[in-house]
Amino acid sequence: MLSNYTNKLTGFLLTLSLFTNPAKADWFALNMTEGATAISEEVFNLHMLIFWICVAIGVVVFSVMFYSMFAHTKKKNPVAATFHESTKVEIAWTVIPFLILIAMAVPASKTLTKMYDDTAGDVNIQVTGFQWKWQYRYLEDGVSFFSNLSTDMDEIYNLVPKGENYLQEVDEAVVIPVGKKVRFLITANDVIHSWWVPAFAIKQDAIPGFVNTAWTKVDKVGTYRGKCTELCGKNHGFMPIVVKVVEQDEYDLWVSDKKEAAFKLAELTEKEWTTAELVERGESVYATNCVACHQVNGQGITGIFPALAGSDIVLNDKPRNIEILMEGVQGAAMNSFDYLSEVELASVITYTRQSWGNAEKGDGEIVSPKDIVDYKKPKI
């Protein structure tokens, strides 16, 4: 008796806990976000409309079921009815669902038509997915950069507490102006990715050789986060999206600074670089682009990614070393890195040729930005 009372009390307390503020907050967190744009709000309202229609249908259907189960038991109706099909009932349960579907399809079609508007925006950005980062090109302004995960590796390996935006931090955020239509042209360089920013109601697959479009117009300054939602490889969870919405003046200043930085980087191809300068810059490029496959110590992953430490090509074959990064390796997991700048390519190759004891074992030659420029020249 006491055990039954305890179980009932426990069940009552658990049910009551569902209505406490923290529990309600967790419950509502399961719902779709209202987002930060007119389209995302419209999508949310459409979602709620369909949800409550489904709830109403469920209530009606289950009410009829339970009524039939209890009202037509053998005890209450010992003699079974002998009627057959009813034409009126069959017409009703065909026509009514059809009308309900039409009622849901009309607002859904209107919203989808708005979402798939691919006319040019005030700002047009090409988004390209890579394993495992995003590249953004501002088509009108000539600005281009990569956005990489910036979460500390110590957090990932549980050596320090995880931060508030764990796995949702990047070294370079997408910047767009408030109140302007921004169109995204979404594609991929290697495998299928998916660019998802829930606050904008945008989720588009990034497919190699194909361009999907999406657009947004954000009326509130702020930072909005998303991620890749297509399983694209071992570091799929490490390619977040961060969009920073700013006032027009701040956006114009940001574009100007990016153009100036790109101009200065182009000038560096003419500079006479020292080994130490290339190695220092190359270490950060390696950490961003190469460490996931070839590891911090250059030992690679046995049977998957070859070691760079002690590699014959890295030690003694400078032309082939450059060719691999520029062209990739057909039939292998090594993609082309020709999207990196001449300085970045030269520095990372030099870093691998000078690290892990390679400088002492090989020819010790460095690769300068001029070498990359020469490689890119048309072959006659």
BELUR-V252691 format. One record per pair of residues at least 4 apart in sequence whose ideal C-beta (glycine too) atoms are under 6 Angstrom apart, sorted by the first residue. I is the first residue (numbers start at 1). J is the second residue. D is the distance in whole Angstrom. If there is no record, write none. Layout:
<<I/J/D> <I/J/D>>
This chain:
<<17/23/6> <18/23/5> <32/44/6> <32/47/5> <33/198/5> <34/41/6> <34/44/5> <35/40/2> <35/199/5> <35/201/5> <36/199/4> <36/218/6> <36/220/6> <37/200/6> <37/216/6> <37/218/6> <39/201/5> <40/200/6> <40/201/4> <42/111/5> <43/201/5> <46/107/6> <46/111/5> <50/104/6> <58/62/6> <59/63/6> <67/71/5> <68/72/5> <72/77/5> <74/78/6> <91/95/6> <92/96/6> <101/105/6> <105/109/6> <118/213/4> <120/124/6> <121/181/4> <121/182/5> <121/183/3> <121/215/6> <122/180/4> <122/181/5> <123/182/5> <124/139/5> <124/183/5> <125/136/6> <125/138/6> <125/184/5> <126/137/4> <126/185/5> <127/184/5> <127/186/5> <127/195/6> <128/135/4> <128/187/6> <128/189/6> <129/188/4> <129/193/3> <129/206/4> <130/189/5> <131/190/5> <131/233/5> <132/235/4> <132/238/5> <132/239/5> <133/146/5> <133/148/5> <133/239/6> <134/147/5> <135/146/5> <136/174/6> <137/144/5> <138/143/4> <141/255/5> <143/258/4> <145/172/5> <147/170/5> <147/172/5> <148/171/5> <148/288/5> <149/238/5> <150/169/5> <150/170/6> <150/171/4> <151/155/6> <151/167/5> <151/169/5> <154/159/4> <154/160/5> <155/160/6> <155/162/5> <162/166/4> <165/169/5> <168/225/5> <168/240/5> <170/240/6> <170/242/5> <173/242/4> <173/244/4> <174/243/5> <175/244/5> <175/254/5> <176/182/5> <176/245/6> <177/248/5> <177/251/4> <178/221/5> <178/245/5> <178/247/6> <179/219/6> <181/217/5> <182/216/6> <183/215/5> <184/214/5> <185/211/5> <185/213/6> <186/195/5> <186/204/5> <186/206/5> <186/212/5> <187/206/6> <187/211/5> <188/193/5> <188/206/4> <188/207/6> <188/208/5> <190/335/6> <191/232/5> <192/207/5> <192/230/5> <193/206/4> <193/228/5> <193/230/5> <193/232/5> <194/205/5> <194/228/6> <194/229/4> <194/230/4> <195/204/5> <195/206/6> <196/203/4> <196/226/5> <196/229/5> <197/202/5> <197/224/6> <197/226/4> <197/241/6> <199/224/4> <200/216/4> <202/214/5> <204/212/4> <204/214/5> <218/245/5> <221/245/5> <222/245/6> <223/244/5> <224/243/5> <225/242/6> <226/241/4> <227/240/5> <228/239/5> <231/236/5> <232/236/5> <235/292/5> <246/250/4> <246/251/5> <265/341/6> <268/343/5> <269/342/5> <269/369/4> <269/373/6> <273/277/5> <273/278/5> <273/368/6> <275/366/5> <278/282/6> <278/347/5> <278/350/4> <278/366/6> <279/351/5> <279/354/5> <281/347/4> <282/286/6> <282/347/4> <282/348/4> <282/350/5> <282/351/3> <283/351/6> <285/289/6> <285/344/5> <285/347/6> <285/348/4> <286/290/5> <286/348/5> <286/351/5> <287/291/5> <290/294/5> <291/296/6> <293/305/4> <294/298/6> <294/300/5> <294/305/6> <294/308/5> <295/299/5> <298/308/4> <298/309/4> <298/356/4> <299/307/5> <299/309/6> <300/305/4> <300/306/5> <300/307/4> <301/305/5> <308/314/5> <308/352/5> <309/356/4> <313/317/5> <313/320/5> <313/321/6> <314/352/5> <314/353/6> <314/358/6> <315/358/6> <315/361/6> <315/362/3> <316/362/5> <316/363/5> <317/321/6> <318/365/5> <321/349/6> <322/375/6> <323/327/6> <325/337/5> <325/345/6> <326/338/5> <327/336/6> <328/334/5> <328/335/5> <328/336/4> <329/334/4> <340/344/4> <340/345/5> <342/369/4> <342/372/4> <342/373/6> <343/369/5> <345/372/5> <346/367/5> <346/368/5> <346/369/5> <346/372/5> <349/367/4> <350/354/6> <350/366/5> <350/367/5> <351/355/6> <353/358/6> <354/359/5> <358/362/5> <359/364/5> <367/371/5>>
